[in-house]
């Protein structure tokens, strides 16, 4: 079955297109009935579809069976109704476009068979395209006033691109500077074997822009990069991007009420001026290279995972991986059968969550429905967002009455521990000698949530060794462990993460009075109001900044869209009201940071029995947010100018 390339908006009350009947019937036979049921209700408006016998069963698996737990008669009725309605109503509008908050909530609860909180309805209406997500002008500014503004965005990854798209739709002039020659950010840079998204694609995508024919539920890095490139093309962003330029220094000009930015280019250094400066460089830009004695003298090939060489020949090689985080868990299963020997050096074991159907591809019928049938992609997106969203967060809070805090946080967390332990033991099979090496002592989800992409089965292979002895140093041709043993290697891969806490500080920014952001965030302790604004740094906005990372699930793009909405709305208010500068008030910033820290004290990431890159050297959680997705969406939806000291434009 061929897949058409004509995209539809996610929601947006579309006119129902004419569809080829035979293709429609074949595709509907492969549909996820939760999403298809919602399509039927949108098209018909008949409430019987939100009642028995058409109510799906509850299933918390990320990729659940497409039959939705429905009986045969209900399945046939839903599929038949979908075909009849789509054919009969071609050229018409659906009975229900934007359902509004109350009906949206009812539909979500039916779709997922859960008592979903009412707060999620307005958020999901925006995520699914039923309600506008763009900030709106109260009164459109004059052309000269708008033309006098300039926003400079640093970084053309997902965050910089979504902000650029929102500004473009408002008509606010902007430029994106990108140090590389292409968009994509972390997905452009990380090209190691097995690299891919650990969030379902249809949740890890923009709520606007091109519909993309993802090949699977969890797609490889190459598709994500292609999606971002297509997005840049179709949203008209490339004309705003200056490639191969990077910020060497920027300072706030108090008198001029603007940012003066020095940029390095192939032709030398140039100067730029911007009313507002946005860091969209994220948290994963700078590799962490551990201080391993002898590393400089290693005679084989050594590199960080983010610097994997193109065309690297692994056949017959002895390869050593230092680290067992997310990258290592993707690399090892991808290369184990291609190398002669694979030694994996582990500092501490990681919990890995089983994901049934992780490798499943999307059928041609599913692809056709996603591209052609109104509302299907919207609800498919919702299903993935919901299953991989906030559901885990309540179980990451400490129960003060729980009697076993050393192993779990609460009763449900302990049940998850047992489930993952049982999975680990099953997957290791006859290699029960590996169980003590692989079984963590700290509570589940204390570090980044990792997916078992055949990790445990890879460790069972005869040419793979999991080394838990501490690394003593690096020899010219191998790794020496604390027991004195030398394991030879031809290639040394540093899967050692990134310098997460630098973020925008690495741009060499000076605010009001010459304040250096690196010094303000001194000693590894980045803070920002809503993760975006810092006292003393007027008109500076940070995307994917401190206290905004996701440690409980969800989509980083979801966070980026919330931040893009906030920044674009605040800039629109400034332009409308003749405000030259905004600077977050110290007490507002401090109150937010105090709330973040207080919440984290009740969360898993402050558990004393482990270390995680989420925390700084003093134990403070810097990277991830303690807030749910819906809380952060609400906090960032409509900026409050009372949070800022305002400087009006000169008359």
Secondary structure, 3 states (H helix, E strand, C coil): CCCCCCCCCCCCCCECCCCCHHHHHHHHCCCCHHHHHHHHHHHHCCHHHHCCCCCCCCCCCCCCCCCCCCCHHHHHHHHHHHHHHHHHCCCCECCCCCCHHHHHHHHHHHHHCCCCCCCHHHHHHHHCCCCCCCCCCCCCCCHHHHHCCCEEEECCCHHHHHHHHHHHHHCCCEEEEECCCCCCCHHHHCCCCCCECCCCCCCCCCCCCCCCCCCECCCEHHHHHHHHHHHHHHCCCHHHEEECCEEEEEEEECCCCEEEEEEEECCEEEEEEECEEEECCCCCCCECCCCCCCHHHCCCEEEEHHHCCCCCCCCCCEEEEECCCHHHHHHHHHHCCCCCEEEEECCCCCCEECCCCCCCECCHHHHHHHHHCCCHHHHHHHHHHHHCCCCCHHHHECCCCCCCCCCCCCHHHHHHHHHHHHHHHHHHCCCHHHHHHHCCCCCCCCCCCEECCCHHHHHCCCCEEEECCCEEEEECCEEEECCCCEEECCEEEECCCECCCCHHHHHCEECHHHCEHHHHCCCCCCCCECCCECCCCCCEEECCCCCCECCCCCCHHHHHHHHHHHHHHHHHHHHHHCEEEEEECHHHHHHHHHHHHHHHHCEHHHCCCCCCCCECCCCCECCECCCCHHHHHHHHHCCCHHHEEEEECCC
